[in-house]
Amino acid sequence: IMKVQIQSLHFHAREDLKQFVQSKLSKLEHYSDKLQHAEVYLKIDETNPKANKVAEVALYLPGPVLFSQAESPRFETALNSVYQQLTKQLIKRKEKLSKHR
């Protein structure tokens, strides 16, 4: 099971938001069994009044680190975008590795 480290910058993340992050990222394990850990940064961008919730995720596994970032009016929406981007990156990486074998 992948370890997930969540950091909220300039605010205190609610427990249900942390649970949402955990459940979302645990689904990525369907695409790779080599995931080691994830670093999640949640922050509020004061300069952007509309989409001021920012979610950044760095996904560590053997090889290059996968990274994704999204902004939205809600953290959940930003995390859904990040999840979709990381899923695409994992699928692409898996296809690339299977071609080299």
C-alpha positions as CSV (number, residue, x, y, z in Angstrom):
1,I,0.0,0.0,0.0
2,M,1.3,3.4,-1.0
3,K,2.2,5.9,1.6
4,V,0.5,9.3,1.1
5,Q,1.9,12.4,2.7
6,I,-0.5,15.4,2.7
7,Q,0.6,19.0,3.4
8,S,-1.8,21.9,3.5
9,L,-0.2,25.2,3.1
10,H,-1.7,28.3,4.8
11,F,-4.9,26.4,6.0
12,H,-5.9,23.4,8.0
13,A,-7.2,20.6,5.9
14,R,-10.5,18.9,7.1
15,E,-10.3,15.2,7.9
16,D,-12.9,14.4,5.1
17,L,-10.6,16.2,2.6
18,K,-7.7,14.1,3.7
19,Q,-9.8,10.9,3.4
20,F,-10.8,12.0,-0.1
21,V,-7.1,12.4,-1.1
22,Q,-6.3,9.0,0.4
23,S,-9.1,7.2,-1.4
24,K,-8.5,9.0,-4.8
25,L,-4.7,8.2,-4.8
26,S,-5.2,4.6,-3.6
27,K,-7.1,4.0,-6.9
28,L,-3.9,4.7,-8.8
29,E,-2.5,1.4,-7.5
30,H,-4.7,-0.3,-10.1
31,Y,-2.4,1.1,-12.8
32,S,1.0,0.2,-11.2
33,D,2.1,-2.0,-8.3
34,K,5.4,-0.2,-8.1
35,L,4.0,3.0,-6.5
36,Q,6.2,3.9,-3.5
37,H,4.7,7.1,-2.1
38,A,2.9,10.3,-3.0
39,E,3.4,13.8,-1.7
40,V,0.3,16.0,-1.9
41,Y,0.3,19.7,-1.5
42,L,-3.0,21.6,-1.0
43,K,-2.9,25.3,-1.0
44,I,-5.0,28.4,-1.5
45,D,-4.0,30.8,-4.2
46,E,-5.0,34.3,-3.0
47,T,-4.2,35.8,-6.4
48,N,-6.9,33.8,-8.2
49,P,-10.3,34.5,-6.7
50,K,-12.2,32.1,-9.0
51,A,-10.0,28.9,-9.1
52,N,-8.1,29.5,-5.9
53,K,-7.8,25.9,-4.7
54,V,-4.6,24.3,-5.9
55,A,-3.7,20.6,-5.7
56,E,-0.2,19.3,-6.5
57,V,0.8,15.6,-6.4
58,A,4.2,14.1,-6.9
59,L,4.0,10.3,-7.4
60,Y,7.2,8.3,-6.6
61,L,8.0,5.0,-8.2
62,P,11.1,3.6,-9.8
63,G,12.2,5.9,-12.6
64,P,11.1,9.5,-13.1
65,V,8.7,11.1,-10.6
66,L,5.3,11.7,-12.0
67,F,3.8,15.2,-11.2
68,S,0.5,16.8,-11.7
69,Q,-1.1,20.1,-10.7
70,A,-4.6,21.5,-11.0
71,E,-6.6,24.6,-9.9
72,S,-10.3,24.8,-9.2
73,P,-12.9,26.5,-7.0
74,R,-12.9,23.3,-4.9
75,F,-10.1,21.0,-3.8
76,E,-12.1,17.9,-4.7
77,T,-12.5,19.0,-8.3
78,A,-8.8,19.9,-8.5
79,L,-7.9,16.5,-7.1
80,N,-10.1,14.7,-9.6
81,S,-8.2,16.5,-12.4
82,V,-4.9,15.6,-10.9
83,Y,-6.1,11.9,-10.6
84,Q,-7.1,11.8,-14.2
85,Q,-3.7,13.3,-15.3
86,L,-1.7,10.9,-13.2
87,T,-3.8,8.0,-14.5
88,K,-2.9,9.0,-18.1
89,Q,0.8,9.3,-17.2
90,L,0.8,5.8,-15.5
91,I,-0.9,4.2,-18.5
92,K,1.5,5.9,-20.9
93,R,4.5,4.8,-18.8
94,K,3.2,1.2,-18.6
95,E,2.8,1.1,-22.4
96,K,6.2,2.5,-22.9
97,L,7.8,0.0,-20.6
98,S,6.0,-3.0,-22.2
99,K,7.3,-1.9,-25.7
100,H,10.9,-2.1,-24.4
101,R,10.6,-5.7,-23.2
